[in-house]
Amino acid sequence: MATQFAHVEVDERDLADAQLDDIALAHEGEPWPAWKGAVVEWHVQTLARVRAESWIPGMSGEQDPMVERALSRFSSYHMRTTIERLREENAALQKKLVVAVTCARFYAAGATDAGACARTALATLLAPETMVTATPASARRGTRRN
């Protein structure tokens, strides 16, 4: 029997890699139990965050079938598009964080490049945000203008 895992985005893997690098740097030279404790704490906090983000208020217990149907109709479209947009925004922010941390580590290691890494990181961090997914409201505005 094969174990099935949820799909993991490359950006999520990069973020986890960067976070574990931070833990390793913070506990460099310390004995294994201290490092292991930090990794376990990071893992538990990550699980708690994921569980908190996945909980939907009002959906934890049995409800009247009419209420469940109404909630399902209400949330099916709007919640899906909102969650998709928030995931895209979160992924973009995580990418920016990884770029900034990589640049900081580059300079913290004593490397020099006449500021090229800093300019690249700043350009990435300060780039204007563009919405990839159209929201229902922006789609309606676009059709009214045409």
N, C-alpha and C positions, 0 to 999 in steps of 0.2 A: 504494500500500500504506500503510495507516494504522499509526501507531505506537501500541502499547497500553501503558498505564501502570497500575500497581497503584492501587487505591482509596486515597486519602489522607483520613484523618479531619480534621475541622475543628480539633480540638485539636492534632493533629500539626502542622498548618500554622501554628497560633498559636504553638506552641512554637518552630518554626523561625524564625518572624518575630521572636519575642522574642530568640532567640539571635543572629540577624543584627543586630538593633538594638543588642545589647550589643557586638558586634564593631565596629559603626559608631561607637558612642560611645567605645569604647576607642581607636579609631584616627582620631578626629576631628581634622582639620587636617593629617594625615600624607599623604604622597604616595600615589598610587594603588598602586604596587607593594607597599607595606607592607600596605595594606588588602586587596589581592588575595591576598597570601600568607596572611593570617589566614583569609580565606574558604575558600581551598583547603585549609588545614589543618583547619578545621572540617568541611568536606565529607568529607575523607579519614577523619577520626576517626568521623564518622557512618556512613560506609560500613563501616568496620572493626567498629563496634559492631553494626550490623545483621547482618553476616556472622557474627559471633561468636554472636549470639542465635539465628541460624537453623540452626547446626550441631547435629546430633543424634549423640551418641557411638554408635559401633558401626554406623552406617549409611553410612559413607563408602566401604566396599569391598564386594566380593562376599562373600556369606555362604552358608552351607548353607541350602537352601530350607526345611527344618524350623525352623531358627533364625529365619529371616526371617518365617515364618508365625507363630511364637510371639511374636516381638517386635511384629508387626503387631497381633495379637489383644490383647496386653497394653496396647499404647499407644493403640489406636484410641479407646477411650472415656476412659480416665483422663487421658491426655495432652491430649486436646482440651479437656476440662473444666478442667484445670489451667491451660492456656495461656489459655483464655477468661477465667478469673477473674483471672489475672495481668495480662492486657491491660486489663481493667476497672480494676484497682487502679492500674496504671501511668497510665492515662488520667486517673483522679481525681487522682493526685499531680501530674501535669503541669498540670492545670487549676489546682490550688492554687498551683503555682509561678508560673504566668502571672499569677494574681491578685496574688501577693506582689510580683513584679517590676514589674507595672503600678503598684501602690501606691508602691513605692520610687521609681520614675521620676517619679511625680506630685509627691512631696515633694522629690526631688532637683532638679526643675525650678524650685523655689521657690514652688510653689503652697501655699495654705493653705485648709483647710476645717474647722477646729476638730476635726480628728481623725476625720471621718466616713469617709474612705477607709481609715484604719488600722483603725477598728472593723469595717468591712465585710470587710477582708482577714483580720483576726483571727478573725472569726466563720466565715469560709470555711475558714481553716487549722485551726481547732480543732474544727470540726464532727465529731461522731462518725461513724465510717465505717459504712456499711451495705452488706452484701453483696448485690449485685444478682442474681448467679447462684447457685443452690443447688448445693452440692457433693454428690457421691454420699453422703458420710457424713451431711451435714445432711438430705438427703432421706430417708435410712433412719431417722434419729432422728425425723423428723416423722411418718413412717408408723407407727412403733412407739407414739407417743403417742396416736394416734387410735384 
